[in-house]
Amino acid sequence: MRRLSNGLTAVAVERPGALTAVVTADVRVGARFESRVDSGLSHFLEHMVFQGCDGFPTPESLNDAAERMGTALDASTGRDSTHFEHWVDPARQSDAVRLLGALLRAPHFRSIESERAIILEEALDEVDERGEIIDAETLSRQDLWADNPLGQTVIGLRDNLRRFSVDDLRRHHARHYVAADIVVTIVGPRPVEASLDDVEAAFAQQAEGPRCEPVTPAPLSGGPRVRFVKDSRSQADVRLVFRTPGHKHADAAALRMVKTALDDGLASRLHRRLGAELGLAYDQWAMWERYPDTGAFEIGAHVSPAKVPTFVEAAQKLLTELVVNPPDDDEMERVRFRARWALTSCLESPDAIASLVGTPRLYDADPPDLEEHLRRIDAVTRDDMVRVARDFLVRDKYVACVVGPLGRSERNAVRRLVMGFGL
């Protein structure tokens, strides 16, 4: 790792003999750093940086250059960061890093109207014909992180998307695409120092700027909260979500193990009960969405409307059983192996390595390494898993959201189940 004089963090991992290299950049910008009038601007900006930059004045010239080095240059925006990624021929690594540096340092923001049309089309995935949000993930996070920008939609409000100007983009870029809020990671066959030198040469001119700090959400209380949104889709999208601490919390490893016990392979509790035994859903999951200071533990599924109450009842029972019927020695051995496997298998994938050793430095100057993560997993006991379930998967921190064509009887049944939940 090397800290450039302008504050940018550069990380490199050598993989001798690798036939490809991956170059990534993580920027501390996303929905979490937007006011309501700027909602969607980070995602809009991510699109617009591809419209040309110094040395590559058009999108066509930029894309052509990138694809002569390896894959197309890709990007995505989340709630608290924006990620850029380029898989390249190691012989073209220096060129790829220079291209990424030019892209992030001085985008030209051409063709805003054509890109606006694309983004408005993309936004249709989250809204109905009236422009009302029908995306269950977005709606549940609005309730989970109410009154905090973290709960905002990533893609943004449609009125904003129609209004954003080049001046808005330049303002947002100048505030957030600063060296102190960028981590560049290279994973490939070149020596570490050579890769770090590539980053320094390409990003030395990145504007310094002040580091941007997020506002931590206020504690969630007064739950559970239930929201129904009527939609004509054939299946209902159900999200049962609990506010948890983030990945810097002392209980992070235990929460990871709880998630693994519920959903990590077809032999895990969620798939055995809801799939094999009850046949409730083909598409079902448990996940832990985590940030440094907060998180969302979710059980979700796409199910037919008539099955929604049964799914909610079964999912809540699974959570209760974690406390009253915690994993025995055999299950603990399986869960621990699966949790370790999820981490160690990252070493086979360059982009996963970058996400393990580089991306965390966006919010943590000294993040735990792989061995520390494994040590923390090994230290988790069944009593720890029971305790975090009792502490965090509880009614006061509970948000339920269902989007779909539910009738009154189904809605009433779900409301009764959610309001009656308790560990």
C-alpha positions as CSV (number, residue, x, y, z in Angstrom):
1,M,0.0,0.0,0.0
2,R,1.2,3.5,-0.8
3,R,-0.3,6.9,0.2
4,L,0.3,9.5,-2.5
5,S,1.2,13.0,-1.6
6,N,-2.3,14.2,-2.6
7,G,-3.9,11.7,-0.2
8,L,-4.9,9.0,-2.7
9,T,-4.5,5.4,-1.5
10,A,-2.8,2.9,-3.9
11,V,-2.9,-0.8,-3.2
12,A,-1.2,-3.6,-5.3
13,V,-1.2,-7.4,-5.0
14,E,1.3,-9.5,-7.1
15,R,0.0,-12.7,-8.6
16,P,3.0,-14.3,-10.3
17,G,2.0,-16.1,-13.5
18,A,-1.4,-14.5,-13.8
19,L,-2.5,-14.0,-17.4
20,T,-4.7,-11.0,-16.6
21,A,-4.6,-7.9,-14.4
22,V,-7.5,-6.1,-12.8
23,V,-7.4,-2.3,-12.1
24,T,-10.1,-0.9,-9.8
25,A,-10.9,2.4,-8.4
26,D,-13.3,3.0,-5.5
27,V,-14.7,6.5,-4.9
28,R,-16.4,7.6,-1.6
29,V,-19.5,8.9,-3.3
30,G,-23.1,7.6,-3.6
31,A,-26.6,8.1,-2.4
32,R,-25.3,8.5,1.2
33,F,-23.6,11.8,0.3
34,E,-26.6,13.4,-1.5
35,S,-29.2,15.8,-0.4
36,R,-32.7,15.2,-1.6
37,V,-32.3,17.8,-4.4
38,D,-29.1,15.9,-5.5
39,S,-30.6,12.4,-5.2
40,G,-29.3,10.4,-8.1
41,L,-26.4,12.7,-9.0
42,S,-23.7,10.2,-8.0
43,H,-25.1,7.6,-10.4
44,F,-25.7,10.2,-13.1
45,L,-22.0,11.3,-12.7
46,E,-20.8,7.7,-13.0
47,H,-22.5,7.5,-16.4
48,M,-21.2,10.8,-17.5
49,V,-17.5,10.3,-16.8
50,F,-17.5,7.8,-19.7
51,Q,-18.5,10.6,-22.1
52,G,-14.8,11.5,-22.8
53,C,-11.8,12.9,-21.0
54,D,-8.4,14.3,-21.6
55,G,-6.7,12.2,-24.3
56,F,-10.0,10.4,-25.2
57,P,-12.4,13.2,-26.3
58,T,-15.4,11.0,-27.2
59,P,-17.1,8.0,-25.7
60,E,-16.2,6.0,-28.8
61,S,-12.4,6.8,-28.5
62,L,-12.5,6.0,-24.8
63,N,-14.3,2.7,-25.2
64,D,-12.1,1.7,-28.2
65,A,-8.9,2.4,-26.2
66,A,-10.2,0.4,-23.2
67,E,-11.2,-2.6,-25.2
68,R,-7.8,-2.7,-26.9
69,M,-6.3,-3.2,-23.4
70,G,-8.8,-5.9,-22.3
71,T,-12.5,-5.9,-21.3
72,A,-14.8,-2.9,-21.5
73,L,-14.3,-0.5,-18.6
74,D,-17.2,-1.1,-16.2
75,A,-18.6,0.9,-13.3
76,S,-21.4,0.8,-10.7
77,T,-22.8,3.1,-8.0
78,G,-23.9,2.1,-4.6
79,R,-25.2,3.8,-1.5
80,D,-21.8,4.8,-0.1
81,S,-19.3,4.3,-3.0
82,T,-18.8,4.1,-6.8
83,H,-16.7,1.4,-8.2
84,F,-14.7,1.3,-11.5
85,E,-13.2,-1.9,-12.8
86,H,-11.0,-2.8,-15.9
87,W,-9.6,-6.3,-16.6
88,V,-6.6,-6.0,-18.9
89,D,-3.6,-7.6,-20.5
90,P,-0.8,-7.2,-18.0
91,A,1.4,-5.8,-20.8
92,R,-1.2,-2.9,-21.1
93,Q,-1.6,-2.3,-17.4
94,S,0.3,1.0,-17.3
95,D,-1.9,2.3,-20.2
96,A,-5.1,1.1,-18.4
97,V,-4.1,2.9,-15.2
98,R,-3.4,6.1,-17.2
99,L,-6.8,5.8,-18.9
100,L,-8.6,5.4,-15.5
101,G,-6.6,8.3,-14.1
102,A,-7.7,10.6,-17.0
103,L,-11.3,9.4,-16.7
104,L,-11.6,10.2,-13.0
105,R,-9.5,13.4,-13.1
106,A,-11.0,15.4,-15.9
107,P,-14.2,14.1,-17.5
108,H,-15.6,16.3,-20.3
109,F,-19.3,15.7,-19.7
110,R,-20.4,15.7,-23.3
111,S,-23.7,14.3,-24.6
112,I,-25.6,14.8,-21.5
113,E,-29.0,14.6,-23.1
114,S,-28.4,11.2,-24.7
115,E,-27.1,9.8,-21.4
116,R,-30.0,11.4,-19.5
117,A,-32.4,9.4,-21.7
118,I,-30.5,6.2,-20.9
119,I,-30.6,6.8,-17.2
120,L,-34.3,7.6,-17.3
121,E,-34.9,4.3,-19.0
122,E,-32.8,2.6,-16.3
123,A,-34.9,4.3,-13.7
124,L,-38.1,2.6,-15.0
125,D,-36.9,-0.6,-13.3
126,E,-37.8,1.1,-9.9
127,V,-41.0,3.0,-10.7
128,D,-44.5,2.3,-12.2
129,E,-46.3,4.2,-14.9
130,R,-47.1,7.0,-12.5
131,G,-43.5,7.4,-11.4
132,E,-44.1,5.9,-8.0
133,I,-41.3,3.7,-6.6
134,I,-42.2,0.0,-6.7
135,D,-38.7,-1.4,-5.9
136,A,-38.9,-3.3,-2.6
137,E,-35.2,-3.0,-1.9
138,T,-35.4,0.8,-2.2
139,L,-38.6,1.1,-0.2
140,S,-37.4,-1.1,2.7
141,R,-34.2,0.9,3.0
142,Q,-36.2,4.2,3.0
143,D,-38.0,2.9,6.1
144,L,-34.9,1.3,7.7
145,W,-32.8,4.5,7.3
146,A,-35.5,7.1,7.5
147,D,-34.3,10.7,7.7
148,N,-30.8,9.7,6.5
149,P,-29.5,9.9,3.0
150,L,-28.4,6.3,3.2
151,G,-32.1,5.4,2.7
152,Q,-32.4,7.2,-0.6
153,T,-32.7,5.5,-3.9
154,V,-29.3,5.2,-5.7
155,I,-30.7,5.9,-9.2
156,G,-32.4,9.1,-7.9
157,L,-35.6,10.9,-8.2
158,R,-37.0,11.3,-11.7
159,D,-37.6,15.0,-11.4
160,N,-33.9,15.4,-10.5
161,L,-32.8,13.2,-13.4
162,R,-34.6,15.5,-15.8
163,R,-33.1,18.6,-14.2
164,F,-29.4,17.8,-13.6
165,S,-27.0,20.0,-15.6
166,V,-23.4,19.9,-16.5
167,D,-22.8,22.5,-13.7
168,D,-24.3,20.0,-11.2
169,L,-22.0,17.3,-12.5
170,R,-19.0,19.5,-12.2
171,R,-19.9,20.6,-8.7
172,H,-20.4,17.0,-7.5
173,H,-17.2,15.8,-9.2
174,A,-15.1,18.6,-7.7
175,R,-16.5,17.8,-4.2
176,H,-16.2,14.0,-4.3
177,Y,-13.7,12.8,-6.9
178,V,-10.8,14.0,-4.8
179,A,-7.7,12.0,-4.0
180,A,-8.5,11.6,-0.3
181,D,-11.7,9.8,-1.2
182,I,-10.2,7.4,-3.8
183,V,-8.6,4.0,-3.5
184,V,-7.0,2.5,-6.6
185,T,-6.1,-1.2,-6.5
186,I,-4.2,-3.4,-9.0
187,V,-4.1,-7.2,-8.9
188,G,-1.9,-8.8,-11.4
189,P,1.5,-10.4,-12.3
190,R,3.6,-7.2,-12.1
191,P,5.8,-6.5,-9.0
192,V,4.0,-4.5,-6.3
193,E,6.3,-1.5,-6.6
194,A,5.9,-1.3,-10.3
195,S,2.1,-1.3,-10.0
196,L,2.2,1.3,-7.3
197,D,4.4,3.4,-9.5
198,D,1.8,3.1,-12.3
199,V,-0.9,4.5,-9.9
200,E,1.4,7.3,-8.7
201,A,2.2,8.4,-12.3
202,A,-1.5,8.3,-13.4
203,F,-3.1,9.9,-10.3
204,A,-0.5,12.3,-8.9
205,Q,-2.5,15.2,-10.4
206,Q,-5.9,14.2,-8.9
207,A,-7.3,17.1,-6.9
208,E,-6.7,16.8,-3.2
209,G,-9.9,18.2,-1.7
210,P,-11.3,17.6,1.8
211,R,-12.3,14.1,2.8
212,C,-16.1,13.6,2.8
213,E,-17.5,12.0,6.0
214,P,-21.0,10.4,6.1
215,V,-23.7,11.1,8.7
216,T,-24.5,8.1,10.9
217,P,-28.2,7.2,10.9
218,A,-30.1,7.8,14.2
219,P,-31.1,4.7,16.1
220,L,-34.2,2.9,14.7
221,S,-36.9,2.5,17.2
222,G,-40.7,2.0,17.4
223,G,-40.8,-0.9,15.0
224,P,-41.9,-3.0,13.5
225,R,-42.8,-1.1,10.4
226,V,-44.9,-2.6,7.6
227,R,-45.4,-1.2,4.1
228,F,-47.5,-2.6,1.2
229,V,-47.2,-1.3,-2.3
230,K,-49.7,-2.6,-4.9
231,D,-48.3,-3.7,-8.2
232,S,-49.5,-5.8,-11.1
233,R,-46.5,-8.2,-11.2
234,S,-47.3,-11.9,-11.0
235,Q,-45.2,-12.5,-7.9
236,A,-44.8,-10.5,-4.7
237,D,-41.4,-9.2,-3.7
238,V,-41.1,-9.6,0.0
239,R,-38.3,-8.0,2.2
240,L,-38.1,-8.6,5.9
241,V,-35.2,-6.4,7.1
242,F,-33.6,-5.6,10.4
243,R,-31.3,-2.7,11.3
244,T,-27.9,-4.0,12.5
245,P,-24.5,-2.6,13.3
246,G,-22.0,-2.3,10.5
247,H,-18.9,-4.3,9.6
248,K,-16.6,-2.4,12.1
249,H,-18.7,-3.6,15.0
250,A,-17.4,-6.3,17.4
251,D,-20.3,-8.5,16.4
252,A,-19.7,-8.4,12.7
253,A,-18.2,-11.9,12.5
254,A,-21.2,-13.3,14.5
255,L,-23.6,-11.6,12.1
256,R,-21.8,-13.1,9.2
257,M,-22.1,-16.5,10.8
258,V,-25.9,-16.0,11.4
259,K,-26.3,-15.2,7.7
260,T,-24.3,-18.2,6.7
261,A,-26.4,-20.5,8.9
262,L,-29.5,-19.2,7.2
263,D,-28.4,-19.0,3.6
264,D,-25.2,-20.4,2.2
265,G,-25.9,-23.4,0.0
266,L,-28.9,-25.6,-0.4
267,A,-28.2,-27.4,2.9
268,S,-28.6,-24.2,4.9
269,R,-31.7,-23.6,7.1
270,L,-33.5,-21.2,4.7
271,H,-33.3,-23.4,1.7
272,R,-34.1,-26.6,3.6
273,R,-37.2,-25.1,5.2
274,L,-38.6,-22.7,2.7
275,G,-37.6,-24.6,-0.4
276,A,-37.2,-28.3,0.1
277,E,-39.8,-28.7,2.9
278,L,-42.4,-26.1,2.2
279,G,-41.9,-25.4,-1.6
280,L,-42.6,-21.7,-1.0
281,A,-40.3,-20.0,-3.5
282,Y,-37.7,-20.7,-6.1
283,D,-36.0,-17.3,-5.5
284,Q,-35.3,-16.7,-1.8
285,W,-32.3,-15.4,0.1
286,A,-30.8,-14.1,3.3
287,M,-28.2,-11.3,3.1
288,W,-26.3,-8.9,5.3
289,E,-25.8,-5.5,3.7
290,R,-23.2,-3.7,5.7
291,Y,-21.5,-0.3,6.0
292,P,-18.9,0.8,8.5
293,D,-21.5,2.2,11.0
294,T,-24.8,0.4,10.1
295,G,-26.2,-2.6,8.3
296,A,-29.4,-4.3,7.0
297,F,-30.0,-8.0,7.7
298,E,-32.6,-9.2,5.1
299,I,-34.6,-12.3,4.4
300,G,-36.4,-12.0,1.1
301,A,-38.2,-13.9,-1.6
302,H,-40.3,-13.6,-4.8
303,V,-43.4,-15.6,-4.1
304,S,-47.0,-15.9,-5.4
305,P,-49.3,-13.4,-3.5
306,A,-51.3,-16.2,-1.8
307,K,-48.1,-17.6,-0.3
308,V,-46.8,-14.3,1.2
309,P,-48.3,-14.8,4.7
310,T,-46.9,-18.4,4.8
311,F,-43.5,-17.1,3.8
312,V,-43.5,-14.4,6.4
313,E,-44.5,-16.8,9.1
314,A,-41.9,-19.4,8.1
315,A,-39.1,-16.8,7.8
316,Q,-39.9,-15.3,11.2
317,K,-39.9,-18.9,12.7
318,L,-36.4,-19.5,11.2
319,L,-35.2,-16.4,13.1
320,T,-36.8,-17.6,16.3
321,E,-35.3,-21.1,15.9
322,L,-31.8,-19.6,15.8
323,V,-32.4,-18.7,19.4
324,V,-34.4,-21.6,20.7
325,N,-32.6,-24.2,18.5
326,P,-29.1,-22.9,17.9
327,P,-26.6,-24.8,15.7
328,D,-25.3,-28.0,17.2
329,D,-21.6,-29.0,16.9
330,D,-22.1,-30.5,13.4
331,E,-23.9,-27.5,12.1
332,M,-21.4,-25.1,13.6
333,E,-18.6,-27.0,11.9
334,R,-20.5,-26.6,8.5
335,V,-21.3,-23.0,9.1
336,R,-17.7,-22.1,10.1
337,F,-16.4,-23.9,7.0
338,R,-18.8,-22.1,4.7
339,A,-17.9,-18.7,6.2
340,R,-14.2,-19.4,5.9
341,W,-14.7,-20.7,2.4
342,A,-16.4,-17.6,1.3
343,L,-13.3,-15.6,2.3
344,T,-10.5,-18.0,1.2
345,S,-12.1,-18.6,-2.2
346,C,-11.7,-14.9,-2.9
347,L,-8.0,-15.6,-3.4
348,E,-8.8,-17.3,-6.7
349,S,-10.4,-14.2,-8.2
350,P,-8.5,-10.9,-8.9
351,D,-11.5,-8.7,-8.5
352,A,-12.5,-10.4,-5.3
353,I,-8.9,-9.9,-4.0
354,A,-9.2,-6.2,-4.8
355,S,-12.5,-6.0,-2.9
356,L,-10.9,-7.7,0.1
357,V,-7.6,-5.8,0.3
358,G,-8.3,-2.5,-1.5
359,T,-11.9,-1.4,-1.3
360,P,-12.1,-1.5,2.5
361,R,-9.5,1.2,2.7
362,L,-12.1,3.6,1.4
363,Y,-13.4,3.7,5.0
364,D,-10.7,2.0,7.1
365,A,-7.0,3.0,7.0
366,D,-6.0,-0.3,8.5
367,P,-8.7,-2.9,7.6
368,P,-8.4,-6.5,8.9
369,D,-6.5,-8.8,6.5
370,L,-7.7,-12.3,5.5
371,E,-6.0,-14.0,8.5
372,E,-7.7,-11.6,10.9
373,H,-11.1,-12.2,9.3
374,L,-10.6,-16.0,9.6
375,R,-9.5,-15.6,13.2
376,R,-12.6,-13.7,14.1
377,I,-14.8,-16.3,12.4
378,D,-13.1,-19.1,14.3
379,A,-13.7,-17.2,17.6
380,V,-17.5,-17.1,17.1
381,T,-19.5,-19.4,19.3
382,R,-23.1,-20.6,19.1
383,D,-23.8,-18.4,22.2
384,D,-22.5,-15.4,20.1
385,M,-24.9,-16.2,17.3
386,V,-27.8,-16.5,19.7
387,R,-26.9,-13.2,21.4
388,V,-26.7,-11.2,18.1
389,A,-30.0,-12.7,17.0
390,R,-31.6,-11.6,20.3
391,D,-29.9,-8.2,20.1
392,F,-30.5,-7.2,16.5
393,L,-33.1,-9.4,14.8
394,V,-35.9,-8.0,16.9
395,R,-39.2,-6.2,16.5
396,D,-37.9,-2.7,17.4
397,K,-35.4,-2.9,14.5
398,Y,-37.8,-4.6,12.0
399,V,-39.0,-3.3,8.7
400,A,-41.3,-5.4,6.4
401,C,-42.0,-4.4,2.8
402,V,-44.2,-6.3,0.3
403,V,-44.6,-5.2,-3.3
404,G,-47.2,-7.0,-5.4
405,P,-50.9,-7.7,-6.0
406,L,-51.8,-8.7,-2.4
407,G,-55.5,-8.7,-1.5
408,R,-56.8,-7.4,1.8
409,S,-56.8,-10.8,3.6
410,E,-53.1,-11.4,2.7
411,R,-52.2,-7.9,3.8
412,N,-54.0,-8.3,7.1
413,A,-52.4,-11.7,7.7
414,V,-48.9,-10.3,7.1
415,R,-49.5,-7.3,9.3
416,R,-50.6,-9.6,12.2
417,L,-47.6,-11.8,11.8
418,V,-45.1,-8.9,11.7
419,M,-46.7,-7.1,14.6
420,G,-46.7,-10.3,16.6
421,F,-43.0,-11.1,15.9
422,G,-40.8,-11.4,18.9
423,L,-37.7,-13.3,20.0
